[in-house]
């Protein structure tokens, strides 16, 4: 996992463990936003994680709606949580 200094600082400030970011990268749904890929931990991603490891899925539930921004070079640029409620 290749992080920028900004992403590393945000992970620490926002209390995102490294394994949670790795899980978002592995199971999250990606879409292109403003030239970068945004990978979000949504309900479908949680179901996929539960198929592999139910304990991980239970832990990830509190991070539902969190997202990782990945730049063109594959570096993680930012890590954050959604501010608005998910409408699913």
PDB file of N, CA, C and O in Angstrom:
ATOM      1  N   UNK A   1       0.852  -1.167   0.000  1.00  0.00           N
ATOM      2  CA  UNK A   1       0.000   0.000   0.000  1.00  0.00           C
ATOM      3  C   UNK A   1       0.902   1.235   0.000  1.00  0.00           C
ATOM      4  O   UNK A   1       1.691   1.448   0.920  1.00  0.00           O
ATOM      5  N   UNK A   2       0.766   2.034  -1.045  1.00  0.00           N
ATOM      6  CA  UNK A   2       1.607   3.204  -1.241  1.00  0.00           C
ATOM      7  C   UNK A   2       0.809   4.463  -0.900  1.00  0.00           C
ATOM      8  O   UNK A   2      -0.146   4.800  -1.599  1.00  0.00           O
ATOM      9  N   UNK A   3       1.194   5.156   0.167  1.00  0.00           N
ATOM     10  CA  UNK A   3       0.463   6.330   0.647  1.00  0.00           C
ATOM     11  C   UNK A   3       1.250   7.609   0.403  1.00  0.00           C
ATOM     12  O   UNK A   3       2.479   7.615   0.481  1.00  0.00           O
ATOM     13  N   UNK A   4       0.538   8.696   0.105  1.00  0.00           N
ATOM     14  CA  UNK A   4       1.170  10.010   0.105  1.00  0.00           C
ATOM     15  C   UNK A   4       1.271  10.472   1.557  1.00  0.00           C
ATOM     16  O   UNK A   4       0.655   9.885   2.447  1.00  0.00           O
ATOM     17  N   UNK A   5       2.048  11.522   1.790  1.00  0.00           N
ATOM     18  CA  UNK A   5       2.167  12.072   3.142  1.00  0.00           C
ATOM     19  C   UNK A   5       0.809  12.579   3.625  1.00  0.00           C
ATOM     20  O   UNK A   5       0.469  12.445   4.801  1.00  0.00           O
ATOM     21  N   UNK A   6       0.038  13.161   2.709  1.00  0.00           N
ATOM     22  CA  UNK A   6      -1.291  13.672   3.052  1.00  0.00           C
ATOM     23  C   UNK A   6      -2.202  12.530   3.509  1.00  0.00           C
ATOM     24  O   UNK A   6      -2.879  12.645   4.531  1.00  0.00           O
ATOM     25  N   UNK A   7      -2.217  11.440   2.760  1.00  0.00           N
ATOM     26  CA  UNK A   7      -3.070  10.297   3.107  1.00  0.00           C
ATOM     27  C   UNK A   7      -2.650   9.692   4.442  1.00  0.00           C
ATOM     28  O   UNK A   7      -3.498   9.308   5.248  1.00  0.00           O
ATOM     29  N   UNK A   8      -1.360   9.608   4.672  1.00  0.00           N
ATOM     30  CA  UNK A   8      -0.866   9.054   5.931  1.00  0.00           C
ATOM     31  C   UNK A   8      -1.301   9.924   7.112  1.00  0.00           C
ATOM     32  O   UNK A   8      -1.710   9.409   8.152  1.00  0.00           O
ATOM     33  N   UNK A   9      -1.211  11.235   6.946  1.00  0.00           N
ATOM     34  CA  UNK A   9      -1.643  12.152   8.008  1.00  0.00           C
ATOM     35  C   UNK A   9      -3.143  12.032   8.250  1.00  0.00           C
ATOM     36  O   UNK A   9      -3.584  12.026   9.400  1.00  0.00           O
ATOM     37  N   UNK A  10      -3.934  11.936   7.177  1.00  0.00           N
ATOM     38  CA  UNK A  10      -5.388  11.832   7.322  1.00  0.00           C
ATOM     39  C   UNK A  10      -5.792  10.512   7.975  1.00  0.00           C
ATOM     40  O   UNK A  10      -6.735  10.472   8.765  1.00  0.00           O
ATOM     41  N   UNK A  11      -5.085   9.441   7.648  1.00  0.00           N
ATOM     42  CA  UNK A  11      -5.376   8.156   8.297  1.00  0.00           C
ATOM     43  C   UNK A  11      -5.192   8.273   9.803  1.00  0.00           C
ATOM     44  O   UNK A  11      -6.005   7.772  10.580  1.00  0.00           O
ATOM     45  N   UNK A  12      -4.128   8.932  10.201  1.00  0.00           N
ATOM     46  CA  UNK A  12      -3.851   9.081  11.627  1.00  0.00           C
ATOM     47  C   UNK A  12      -4.872  10.008  12.280  1.00  0.00           C
ATOM     48  O   UNK A  12      -5.382   9.697  13.356  1.00  0.00           O
ATOM     49  N   UNK A  13      -5.178  11.136  11.651  1.00  0.00           N
ATOM     50  CA  UNK A  13      -6.123  12.100  12.220  1.00  0.00           C
ATOM     51  C   UNK A  13      -7.533  11.536  12.326  1.00  0.00           C
ATOM     52  O   UNK A  13      -8.262  11.838  13.271  1.00  0.00           O
ATOM     53  N   UNK A  14      -7.908  10.721  11.357  1.00  0.00           N
ATOM     54  CA  UNK A  14      -9.278  10.217  11.291  1.00  0.00           C
ATOM     55  C   UNK A  14      -9.425   8.808  11.842  1.00  0.00           C
ATOM     56  O   UNK A  14     -10.483   8.194  11.701  1.00  0.00           O
ATOM     57  N   UNK A  15      -8.387   8.295  12.460  1.00  0.00           N
ATOM     58  CA  UNK A  15      -8.403   6.986  13.127  1.00  0.00           C
ATOM     59  C   UNK A  15      -8.787   5.848  12.186  1.00  0.00           C
ATOM     60  O   UNK A  15      -9.669   5.046  12.490  1.00  0.00           O
ATOM     61  N   UNK A  16      -8.113   5.791  11.042  1.00  0.00           N
ATOM     62  CA  UNK A  16      -8.300   4.696  10.094  1.00  0.00           C
ATOM     63  C   UNK A  16      -7.134   3.730  10.230  1.00  0.00           C
ATOM     64  O   UNK A  16      -6.010   4.080   9.870  1.00  0.00           O
ATOM     65  N   UNK A  17      -7.365   2.524  10.740  1.00  0.00           N
ATOM     66  CA  UNK A  17      -6.297   1.529  10.773  1.00  0.00           C
ATOM     67  C   UNK A  17      -5.910   1.103   9.349  1.00  0.00           C
ATOM     68  O   UNK A  17      -6.725   1.146   8.428  1.00  0.00           O
ATOM     69  N   UNK A  18      -4.676   0.703   9.202  1.00  0.00           N
ATOM     70  CA  UNK A  18      -4.165   0.308   7.887  1.00  0.00           C
ATOM     71  C   UNK A  18      -4.972  -0.852   7.302  1.00  0.00           C
ATOM     72  O   UNK A  18      -5.237  -0.869   6.100  1.00  0.00           O
ATOM     73  N   UNK A  19      -5.365  -1.821   8.134  1.00  0.00           N
ATOM     74  CA  UNK A  19      -6.099  -2.976   7.607  1.00  0.00           C
ATOM     75  C   UNK A  19      -7.489  -2.578   7.096  1.00  0.00           C
ATOM     76  O   UNK A  19      -8.031  -3.244   6.214  1.00  0.00           O
ATOM     77  N   UNK A  20      -8.063  -1.512   7.632  1.00  0.00           N
ATOM     78  CA  UNK A  20      -9.359  -1.041   7.138  1.00  0.00           C
ATOM     79  C   UNK A  20      -9.189  -0.442   5.743  1.00  0.00           C
ATOM     80  O   UNK A  20     -10.006  -0.686   4.856  1.00  0.00           O
ATOM     81  N   UNK A  21      -8.129   0.339   5.552  1.00  0.00           N
ATOM     82  CA  UNK A  21      -7.865   0.924   4.230  1.00  0.00           C
ATOM     83  C   UNK A  21      -7.599  -0.187   3.218  1.00  0.00           C
ATOM     84  O   UNK A  21      -8.069  -0.115   2.082  1.00  0.00           O
ATOM     85  N   UNK A  22      -6.855  -1.206   3.619  1.00  0.00           N
ATOM     86  CA  UNK A  22      -6.599  -2.340   2.727  1.00  0.00           C
ATOM     87  C   UNK A  22      -7.897  -3.058   2.366  1.00  0.00           C
ATOM     88  O   UNK A  22      -8.075  -3.477   1.222  1.00  0.00           O
ATOM     89  N   UNK A  23      -8.801  -3.202   3.329  1.00  0.00           N
ATOM     90  CA  UNK A  23     -10.092  -3.849   3.062  1.00  0.00           C
ATOM     91  C   UNK A  23     -10.940  -3.006   2.116  1.00  0.00           C
ATOM     92  O   UNK A  23     -11.613  -3.550   1.241  1.00  0.00           O
ATOM     93  N   UNK A  24     -10.916  -1.689   2.280  1.00  0.00           N
ATOM     94  CA  UNK A  24     -11.653  -0.815   1.365  1.00  0.00           C
ATOM     95  C   UNK A  24     -11.107  -0.974  -0.047  1.00  0.00           C
ATOM     96  O   UNK A  24     -11.873  -1.038  -1.008  1.00  0.00           O
ATOM     97  N   UNK A  25      -9.788  -1.037  -0.173  1.00  0.00           N
ATOM     98  CA  UNK A  25      -9.162  -1.218  -1.491  1.00  0.00           C
ATOM     99  C   UNK A  25      -9.561  -2.564  -2.095  1.00  0.00           C
ATOM    100  O   UNK A  25      -9.777  -2.657  -3.303  1.00  0.00           O
ATOM    101  N   UNK A  26      -9.659  -3.587  -1.283  1.00  0.00           N
ATOM    102  CA  UNK A  26      -9.949  -4.928  -1.779  1.00  0.00           C
ATOM    103  C   UNK A  26     -11.421  -5.129  -2.113  1.00  0.00           C
ATOM    104  O   UNK A  26     -11.739  -5.706  -3.153  1.00  0.00           O
ATOM    105  N   UNK A  27     -12.317  -4.668  -1.261  1.00  0.00           N
ATOM    106  CA  UNK A  27     -13.741  -4.972  -1.420  1.00  0.00           C
ATOM    107  C   UNK A  27     -14.583  -3.803  -1.916  1.00  0.00           C
ATOM    108  O   UNK A  27     -15.705  -4.012  -2.378  1.00  0.00           O
ATOM    109  N   UNK A  28     -14.073  -2.589  -1.831  1.00  0.00           N
ATOM    110  CA  UNK A  28     -14.870  -1.405  -2.148  1.00  0.00           C
ATOM    111  C   UNK A  28     -15.227  -1.259  -3.613  1.00  0.00           C
ATOM    112  O   UNK A  28     -14.607  -1.855  -4.493  1.00  0.00           O
ATOM    113  N   UNK A  29     -16.248  -0.446  -3.849  1.00  0.00           N
ATOM    114  CA  UNK A  29     -16.718  -0.149  -5.202  1.00  0.00           C
ATOM    115  C   UNK A  29     -16.028   1.118  -5.688  1.00  0.00           C
ATOM    116  O   UNK A  29     -16.051   2.143  -5.007  1.00  0.00           O
ATOM    117  N   UNK A  30     -15.421   1.048  -6.858  1.00  0.00           N
ATOM    118  CA  UNK A  30     -14.674   2.187  -7.383  1.00  0.00           C
ATOM    119  C   UNK A  30     -15.412   2.931  -8.472  1.00  0.00           C
ATOM    120  O   UNK A  30     -16.193   2.357  -9.231  1.00  0.00           O
ATOM    121  N   UNK A  31     -15.142   4.236  -8.529  1.00  0.00           N
ATOM    122  CA  UNK A  31     -15.652   5.064  -9.618  1.00  0.00           C
ATOM    123  C   UNK A  31     -14.671   6.208  -9.822  1.00  0.00           C
ATOM    124  O   UNK A  31     -13.972   6.609  -8.891  1.00  0.00           O
ATOM    125  N   UNK A  32     -14.621   6.731 -11.041  1.00  0.00           N
ATOM    126  CA  UNK A  32     -13.718   7.825 -11.362  1.00  0.00           C
ATOM    127  C   UNK A  32     -14.381   9.142 -10.976  1.00  0.00           C
ATOM    128  O   UNK A  32     -15.498   9.435 -11.403  1.00  0.00           O
ATOM    129  N   UNK A  33     -13.681   9.934 -10.161  1.00  0.00           N
ATOM    130  CA  UNK A  33     -14.185  11.231  -9.715  1.00  0.00           C
ATOM    131  C   UNK A  33     -13.063  12.248  -9.866  1.00  0.00           C
ATOM    132  O   UNK A  33     -12.017  12.126  -9.227  1.00  0.00           O
ATOM    133  N   UNK A  34     -13.281  13.256 -10.715  1.00  0.00           N
ATOM    134  CA  UNK A  34     -12.303  14.334 -10.926  1.00  0.00           C
ATOM    135  C   UNK A  34     -10.915  13.807 -11.267  1.00  0.00           C
ATOM    136  O   UNK A  34      -9.916  14.322 -10.765  1.00  0.00           O
ATOM    137  N   UNK A  35     -10.846  12.806 -12.099  1.00  0.00           N
ATOM    138  CA  UNK A  35      -9.574  12.288 -12.576  1.00  0.00           C
ATOM    139  C   UNK A  35      -8.883  11.284 -11.663  1.00  0.00           C
ATOM    140  O   UNK A  35      -7.801  10.801 -11.996  1.00  0.00           O
ATOM    141  N   UNK A  36      -9.472  10.963 -10.538  1.00  0.00           N
ATOM    142  CA  UNK A  36      -8.897   9.976  -9.626  1.00  0.00           C
ATOM    143  C   UNK A  36      -9.961   8.923  -9.326  1.00  0.00           C
ATOM    144  O   UNK A  36     -11.153   9.154  -9.529  1.00  0.00           O
ATOM    145  N   UNK A  37      -9.520   7.779  -8.846  1.00  0.00           N
ATOM    146  CA  UNK A  37     -10.473   6.723  -8.517  1.00  0.00           C
ATOM    147  C   UNK A  37     -10.878   6.830  -7.049  1.00  0.00           C
ATOM    148  O   UNK A  37     -10.026   6.888  -6.162  1.00  0.00           O
ATOM    149  N   UNK A  38     -12.163   6.857  -6.807  1.00  0.00           N
ATOM    150  CA  UNK A  38     -12.712   6.875  -5.452  1.00  0.00           C
ATOM    151  C   UNK A  38     -13.263   5.484  -5.167  1.00  0.00           C
ATOM    152  O   UNK A  38     -14.146   5.003  -5.877  1.00  0.00           O
ATOM    153  N   UNK A  39     -12.742   4.841  -4.131  1.00  0.00           N
ATOM    154  CA  UNK A  39     -13.167   3.491  -3.770  1.00  0.00           C
ATOM    155  C   UNK A  39     -13.901   3.581  -2.436  1.00  0.00           C
ATOM    156  O   UNK A  39     -13.324   3.975  -1.422  1.00  0.00           O
ATOM    157  N   UNK A  40     -15.184   3.211  -2.448  1.00  0.00           N
ATOM    158  CA  UNK A  40     -16.027   3.395  -1.269  1.00  0.00           C
ATOM    159  C   UNK A  40     -16.443   2.064  -0.659  1.00  0.00           C
ATOM    160  O   UNK A  40     -16.678   1.085  -1.367  1.00  0.00           O
ATOM    161  N   UNK A  41     -16.528   2.046   0.637  1.00  0.00           N
ATOM    162  CA  UNK A  41     -16.986   0.870   1.368  1.00  0.00           C
ATOM    163  C   UNK A  41     -18.500   0.975   1.519  1.00  0.00           C
ATOM    164  O   UNK A  41     -18.999   1.675   2.399  1.00  0.00           O
ATOM    165  N   UNK A  42     -19.218   0.277   0.657  1.00  0.00           N
ATOM    166  CA  UNK A  42     -20.678   0.326   0.681  1.00  0.00           C
ATOM    167  C   UNK A  42     -21.237  -1.007   1.183  1.00  0.00           C
ATOM    168  O   UNK A  42     -20.487  -1.887   1.605  1.00  0.00           O
ATOM    169  N   UNK A  43     -22.535  -1.140   1.130  1.00  0.00           N
ATOM    170  CA  UNK A  43     -23.199  -2.345   1.641  1.00  0.00           C
ATOM    171  C   UNK A  43     -22.753  -3.597   0.880  1.00  0.00           C
ATOM    172  O   UNK A  43     -22.547  -4.650   1.484  1.00  0.00           O
ATOM    173  N   UNK A  44     -22.607  -3.486  -0.423  1.00  0.00           N
ATOM    174  CA  UNK A  44     -22.170  -4.628  -1.233  1.00  0.00           C
ATOM    175  C   UNK A  44     -20.757  -5.060  -0.840  1.00  0.00           C
ATOM    176  O   UNK A  44     -20.468  -6.254  -0.765  1.00  0.00           O
ATOM    177  N   UNK A  45     -19.885  -4.095  -0.592  1.00  0.00           N
ATOM    178  CA  UNK A  45     -18.517  -4.409  -0.179  1.00  0.00           C
ATOM    179  C   UNK A  45     -18.504  -5.125   1.171  1.00  0.00           C
ATOM    180  O   UNK A  45     -17.709  -6.039   1.389  1.00  0.00           O
ATOM    181  N   UNK A  46     -19.380  -4.708   2.064  1.00  0.00           N
ATOM    182  CA  UNK A  46     -19.465  -5.374   3.366  1.00  0.00           C
ATOM    183  C   UNK A  46     -19.938  -6.816   3.224  1.00  0.00           C
ATOM    184  O   UNK A  46     -19.463  -7.701   3.936  1.00  0.00           O
ATOM    185  N   UNK A  47     -20.875  -7.053   2.303  1.00  0.00           N
ATOM    186  CA  UNK A  47     -21.335  -8.431   2.068  1.00  0.00           C
ATOM    187  C   UNK A  47     -20.206  -9.296   1.519  1.00  0.00           C
ATOM    188  O   UNK A  47     -20.051 -10.449   1.922  1.00  0.00           O
ATOM    189  N   UNK A  48     -19.420  -8.743   0.601  1.00  0.00           N
ATOM    190  CA  UNK A  48     -18.295  -9.506   0.043  1.00  0.00           C
ATOM    191  C   UNK A  48     -17.267  -9.810   1.125  1.00  0.00           C
ATOM    192  O   UNK A  48     -16.710 -10.907   1.157  1.00  0.00           O
ATOM    193  N   UNK A  49     -17.009  -8.853   2.009  1.00  0.00           N
ATOM    194  CA  UNK A  49     -16.062  -9.075   3.105  1.00  0.00           C
ATOM    195  C   UNK A  49     -16.590 -10.141   4.064  1.00  0.00           C
ATOM    196  O   UNK A  49     -15.816 -10.944   4.584  1.00  0.00           O
ATOM    197  N   UNK A  50     -17.903 -10.153   4.300  1.00  0.00           N
ATOM    198  CA  UNK A  50     -18.507 -11.134   5.209  1.00  0.00           C
ATOM    199  C   UNK A  50     -18.376 -12.550   4.664  1.00  0.00           C
ATOM    200  O   UNK A  50     -18.268 -13.500   5.439  1.00  0.00           O
ATOM    201  N   UNK A  51     -18.385 -12.705   3.343  1.00  0.00           N
ATOM    202  CA  UNK A  51     -18.215 -14.033   2.748  1.00  0.00           C
ATOM    203  C   UNK A  51     -16.838 -14.598   3.049  1.00  0.00           C
ATOM    204  O   UNK A  51     -16.676 -15.811   3.178  1.00  0.00           O
ATOM    205  N   UNK A  52     -15.847 -13.726   3.161  1.00  0.00           N
ATOM    206  CA  UNK A  52     -14.478 -14.156   3.414  1.00  0.00           C
ATOM    207  C   UNK A  52     -14.188 -14.237   4.914  1.00  0.00           C
ATOM    208  O   UNK A  52     -13.648 -15.233   5.396  1.00  0.00           O
ATOM    209  N   UNK A  53     -14.553 -13.179   5.650  1.00  0.00           N
ATOM    210  CA  UNK A  53     -14.234 -13.098   7.078  1.00  0.00           C
ATOM    211  C   UNK A  53     -15.320 -12.294   7.786  1.00  0.00           C
ATOM    212  O   UNK A  53     -15.365 -11.070   7.672  1.00  0.00           O
ATOM    213  N   UNK A  54     -16.187 -12.981   8.513  1.00  0.00           N
ATOM    214  CA  UNK A  54     -17.319 -12.317   9.159  1.00  0.00           C
ATOM    215  C   UNK A  54     -16.874 -11.326  10.236  1.00  0.00           C
ATOM    216  O   UNK A  54     -17.498 -10.279  10.401  1.00  0.00           O
ATOM    217  N   UNK A  55     -15.812 -11.641  10.962  1.00  0.00           N
ATOM    218  CA  UNK A  55     -15.316 -10.711  11.987  1.00  0.00           C
ATOM    219  C   UNK A  55     -14.860  -9.401  11.359  1.00  0.00           C
ATOM    220  O   UNK A  55     -15.126  -8.323  11.893  1.00  0.00           O
ATOM    221  N   UNK A  56     -14.180  -9.495  10.235  1.00  0.00           N
ATOM    222  CA  UNK A  56     -13.734  -8.290   9.531  1.00  0.00           C
ATOM    223  C   UNK A  56     -14.931  -7.464   9.097  1.00  0.00           C
ATOM    224  O   UNK A  56     -14.921  -6.241   9.237  1.00  0.00           O
ATOM    225  N   UNK A  57     -15.954  -8.107   8.577  1.00  0.00           N
ATOM    226  CA  UNK A  57     -17.152  -7.396   8.125  1.00  0.00           C
ATOM    227  C   UNK A  57     -17.837  -6.676   9.276  1.00  0.00           C
ATOM    228  O   UNK A  57     -18.329  -5.560   9.109  1.00  0.00           O
ATOM    229  N   UNK A  58     -17.871  -7.304  10.436  1.00  0.00           N
ATOM    230  CA  UNK A  58     -18.475  -6.666  11.612  1.00  0.00           C
ATOM    231  C   UNK A  58     -17.671  -5.427  12.005  1.00  0.00           C
ATOM    232  O   UNK A  58     -18.244  -4.391  12.340  1.00  0.00           O
ATOM    233  N   UNK A  59     -16.353  -5.536  11.965  1.00  0.00           N
ATOM    234  CA  UNK A  59     -15.505  -4.382  12.282  1.00  0.00           C
ATOM    235  C   UNK A  59     -15.653  -3.275  11.239  1.00  0.00           C
ATOM    236  O   UNK A  59     -15.667  -2.092  11.580  1.00  0.00           O
ATOM    237  N   UNK A  60     -15.763  -3.660   9.974  1.00  0.00           N
ATOM    238  CA  UNK A  60     -15.863  -2.675   8.896  1.00  0.00           C
ATOM    239  C   UNK A  60     -17.195  -1.936   8.891  1.00  0.00           C
ATOM    240  O   UNK A  60     -17.297  -0.861   8.301  1.00  0.00           O
ATOM    241  N   UNK A  61     -18.217  -2.493   9.536  1.00  0.00           N
ATOM    242  CA  UNK A  61     -19.542  -1.863   9.542  1.00  0.00           C
ATOM    243  C   UNK A  61     -19.476  -0.421  10.040  1.00  0.00           C
ATOM    244  O   UNK A  61     -20.190   0.439   9.525  1.00  0.00           O
ATOM    245  N   UNK A  62     -18.641  -0.150  11.018  1.00  0.00           N
ATOM    246  CA  UNK A  62     -18.549   1.226  11.529  1.00  0.00           C
ATOM    247  C   UNK A  62     -17.852   2.169  10.558  1.00  0.00           C
ATOM    248  O   UNK A  62     -17.902   3.386  10.734  1.00  0.00           O
ATOM    249  N   UNK A  63     -17.203   1.623   9.535  1.00  0.00           N
ATOM    250  CA  UNK A  63     -16.541   2.429   8.516  1.00  0.00           C
ATOM    251  C   UNK A  63     -17.355   2.502   7.224  1.00  0.00           C
ATOM    252  O   UNK A  63     -16.864   2.997   6.209  1.00  0.00           O
ATOM    253  N   UNK A  64     -18.588   2.013   7.256  1.00  0.00           N
ATOM    254  CA  UNK A  64     -19.420   2.048   6.048  1.00  0.00           C
ATOM    255  C   UNK A  64     -19.566   3.490   5.577  1.00  0.00           C
ATOM    256  O   UNK A  64     -19.867   4.387   6.365  1.00  0.00           O
ATOM    257  N   UNK A  65     -19.351   3.698   4.296  1.00  0.00           N
ATOM    258  CA  UNK A  65     -19.397   5.041   3.735  1.00  0.00           C
ATOM    259  C   UNK A  65     -18.024   5.685   3.646  1.00  0.00           C
ATOM    260  O   UNK A  65     -17.880   6.758   3.062  1.00  0.00           O
ATOM    261  N   UNK A  66     -17.012   5.041   4.220  1.00  0.00           N
ATOM    262  CA  UNK A  66     -15.650   5.563   4.125  1.00  0.00           C
ATOM    263  C   UNK A  66     -15.143   5.346   2.704  1.00  0.00           C
ATOM    264  O   UNK A  66     -15.590   4.437   2.004  1.00  0.00           O
ATOM    265  N   UNK A  67     -14.207   6.189   2.290  1.00  0.00           N
ATOM    266  CA  UNK A  67     -13.673   6.038   0.941  1.00  0.00           C
ATOM    267  C   UNK A  67     -12.192   6.360   0.902  1.00  0.00           C
ATOM    268  O   UNK A  67     -11.656   7.048   1.771  1.00  0.00           O
ATOM    269  N   UNK A  68     -11.545   5.838  -0.135  1.00  0.00           N
ATOM    270  CA  UNK A  68     -10.126   6.029  -0.384  1.00  0.00           C
ATOM    271  C   UNK A  68     -10.003   6.624  -1.779  1.00  0.00           C
ATOM    272  O   UNK A  68     -10.629   6.132  -2.719  1.00  0.00           O
ATOM    273  N   UNK A  69      -9.201   7.678  -1.925  1.00  0.00           N
ATOM    274  CA  UNK A  69      -8.949   8.285  -3.225  1.00  0.00           C
ATOM    275  C   UNK A  69      -7.586   7.806  -3.702  1.00  0.00           C
ATOM    276  O   UNK A  69      -6.585   7.968  -3.004  1.00  0.00           O
ATOM    277  N   UNK A  70      -7.551   7.213  -4.897  1.00  0.00           N
ATOM    278  CA  UNK A  70      -6.319   6.679  -5.473  1.00  0.00           C
ATOM    279  C   UNK A  70      -5.984   7.484  -6.719  1.00  0.00           C
ATOM    280  O   UNK A  70      -6.813   7.618  -7.619  1.00  0.00           O
ATOM    281  N   UNK A  71      -4.764   8.021  -6.773  1.00  0.00           N
ATOM    282  CA  UNK A  71      -4.319   8.819  -7.904  1.00  0.00           C
ATOM    283  C   UNK A  71      -3.946   7.962  -9.099  1.00  0.00           C
ATOM    284  O   UNK A  71      -4.009   6.734  -9.043  1.00  0.00           O
ATOM    285  N   UNK A  72      -3.557   8.623 -10.184  1.00  0.00           N
ATOM    286  CA  UNK A  72      -3.189   7.936 -11.424  1.00  0.00           C
ATOM    287  C   UNK A  72      -2.003   6.996 -11.244  1.00  0.00           C
ATOM    288  O   UNK A  72      -1.929   5.955 -11.897  1.00  0.00           O
ATOM    289  N   UNK A  73      -1.082   7.356 -10.367  1.00  0.00           N
ATOM    290  CA  UNK A  73       0.114   6.547 -10.175  1.00  0.00           C
ATOM    291  C   UNK A  73      -0.118   5.349  -9.255  1.00  0.00           C
ATOM    292  O   UNK A  73       0.793   4.553  -9.027  1.00  0.00           O
ATOM    293  N   UNK A  74      -1.342   5.220  -8.724  1.00  0.00           N
ATOM    294  CA  UNK A  74      -1.652   4.117  -7.834  1.00  0.00           C
ATOM    295  C   UNK A  74      -1.437   4.444  -6.368  1.00  0.00           C
ATOM    296  O   UNK A  74      -1.689   3.607  -5.501  1.00  0.00           O
ATOM    297  N   UNK A  75      -0.973   5.656  -6.081  1.00  0.00           N
ATOM    298  CA  UNK A  75      -0.788   6.074  -4.692  1.00  0.00           C
ATOM    299  C   UNK A  75      -2.118   6.458  -4.070  1.00  0.00           C
ATOM    300  O   UNK A  75      -2.980   7.035  -4.732  1.00  0.00           O
ATOM    301  N   UNK A  76      -2.277   6.138  -2.804  1.00  0.00           N
ATOM    302  CA  UNK A  76      -3.464   6.568  -2.066  1.00  0.00           C
ATOM    303  C   UNK A  76      -3.259   8.027  -1.696  1.00  0.00           C
ATOM    304  O   UNK A  76      -2.293   8.377  -1.017  1.00  0.00           O
ATOM    305  N   UNK A  77      -4.180   8.878  -2.151  1.00  0.00           N
ATOM    306  CA  UNK A  77      -4.059  10.319  -1.972  1.00  0.00           C
ATOM    307  C   UNK A  77      -4.782  10.792  -0.716  1.00  0.00           C
ATOM    308  O   UNK A  77      -4.297  11.685  -0.022  1.00  0.00           O
ATOM    309  N   UNK A  78      -5.944  10.199  -0.417  1.00  0.00           N
ATOM    310  CA  UNK A  78      -6.735  10.645   0.737  1.00  0.00           C
ATOM    311  C   UNK A  78      -7.579   9.497   1.276  1.00  0.00           C
ATOM    312  O   UNK A  78      -7.901   8.547   0.562  1.00  0.00           O
ATOM    313  N   UNK A  79      -7.925   9.610   2.540  1.00  0.00           N
ATOM    314  CA  UNK A  79      -8.794   8.651   3.219  1.00  0.00           C
ATOM    315  C   UNK A  79      -9.790   9.473   4.030  1.00  0.00           C
ATOM    316  O   UNK A  79      -9.394  10.356   4.791  1.00  0.00           O
ATOM    317  N   UNK A  80     -11.082   9.185   3.870  1.00  0.00           N
ATOM    318  CA  UNK A  80     -12.091   9.998   4.569  1.00  0.00           C
ATOM    319  C   UNK A  80     -13.372   9.203   4.784  1.00  0.00           C
ATOM    320  O   UNK A  80     -13.518   8.075   4.313  1.00  0.00           O
ATOM    321  N   UNK A  81     -14.292   9.824   5.507  1.00  0.00           N
ATOM    322  CA  UNK A  81     -15.630   9.267   5.719  1.00  0.00           C
ATOM    323  C   UNK A  81     -16.638  10.192   5.064  1.00  0.00           C
ATOM    324  O   UNK A  81     -16.409  11.395   4.947  1.00  0.00           O
ATOM    325  N   UNK A  82     -17.743   9.629   4.642  1.00  0.00           N
ATOM    326  CA  UNK A  82     -18.825  10.459   4.092  1.00  0.00           C
ATOM    327  C   UNK A  82     -19.423  11.293   5.212  1.00  0.00           C
ATOM    328  O   UNK A  82     -19.574  10.822   6.339  1.00  0.00           O
ATOM    329  N   UNK A  83     -19.759  12.523   4.897  1.00  0.00           N
ATOM    330  CA  UNK A  83     -20.390  13.389   5.894  1.00  0.00           C
ATOM    331  C   UNK A  83     -21.900  13.233   5.881  1.00  0.00           C
ATOM    332  O   UNK A  83     -22.552  13.401   6.912  1.00  0.00           O
ATOM    333  N   UNK A  84     -22.455  12.915   4.731  1.00  0.00           N
ATOM    334  CA  UNK A  84     -23.900  12.749   4.613  1.00  0.00           C
ATOM    335  C   UNK A  84     -24.284  11.293   4.807  1.00  0.00           C
ATOM    336  O   UNK A  84     -23.476  10.388   4.602  1.00  0.00           O
ATOM    337  N   UNK A  85     -25.518  11.086   5.200  1.00  0.00           N
ATOM    338  CA  UNK A  85     -26.044   9.738   5.388  1.00  0.00           C
ATOM    339  C   UNK A  85     -26.161   9.040   4.036  1.00  0.00           C
ATOM    340  O   UNK A  85     -26.539   9.660   3.042  1.00  0.00           O
ATOM    341  N   UNK A  86     -25.837   7.751   4.004  1.00  0.00           N
ATOM    342  CA  UNK A  86     -26.000   6.963   2.785  1.00  0.00           C
ATOM    343  C   UNK A  86     -27.474   6.704   2.535  1.00  0.00           C
ATOM    344  O   UNK A  86     -28.213   6.401   3.471  1.00  0.00           O
ATOM    345  N   UNK A  87     -27.911   6.817   1.300  1.00  0.00           N
ATOM    346  CA  UNK A  87     -29.325   6.627   0.956  1.00  0.00           C
ATOM    347  C   UNK A  87     -29.525   5.302   0.242  1.00  0.00           C
ATOM    348  O   UNK A  87     -29.887   5.276  -0.934  1.00  0.00           O
ATOM    349  N   UNK A  88     -29.291   4.204   0.948  1.00  0.00           N
ATOM    350  CA  UNK A  88     -29.475   2.870   0.352  1.00  0.00           C
ATOM    351  C   UNK A  88     -30.596   2.159   1.034  1.00  0.00           C
ATOM    352  O   UNK A  88     -30.911   1.022   0.681  1.00  0.00           O
TER     353      UNK A  88
END
